[in-house]
């Protein structure tokens, strides 16, 4: 990731409505949310949210897909991962013990559910 891309992503997340929109979309992965539903959840006018989503889209933090008459937005977790890795890469200047606590705390807080086997 280039510095300019990281700055664009971090700037997009530096505004409260955009940050909450991104966090809400993360909670609704992998299905995403229609723009109108997201606006209602955030209690933001649709036209205002549209401007915020455009900024998040330009930063590649959200993707959109037209489904019938709705536009469904999803968090781009791969791009968010790239931003996080950009921030952590070389943060310890060759001393992994400095970043180890940060990396350890990034372990998933919600491990994937195990698929239960059905007896048949």
TASULLIN-V219468 format. One record per backbone hydrogen bond with DSSP energy under -1.0 kcal/mol. NH is the residue of the N-H (numbers start at 1). CO is the residue of the C=O. If there is no record, write none. Layout:
nh	co
NH	CO
NH	CO
//
This chain:
nh	co
6	2
7	3
8	4
9	5
10	6
11	7
12	8
13	9
19	15
20	16
21	17
22	18
23	19
24	20
25	21
26	22
27	23
29	26
32	28
33	73
35	71
38	34
39	35
40	36
41	37
42	38
44	39
49	45
50	46
51	47
52	48
53	49
54	50
55	51
56	52
57	53
58	54
59	55
60	57
61	56
63	74
65	72
67	70
70	67
72	65
73	33
74	63
76	61
77	75
80	76
81	77
82	78
83	79
84	80
85	81
86	82
87	83
88	84
89	85
91	88
95	92
98	95
100	96
103	99
104	100
105	101
107	104
//
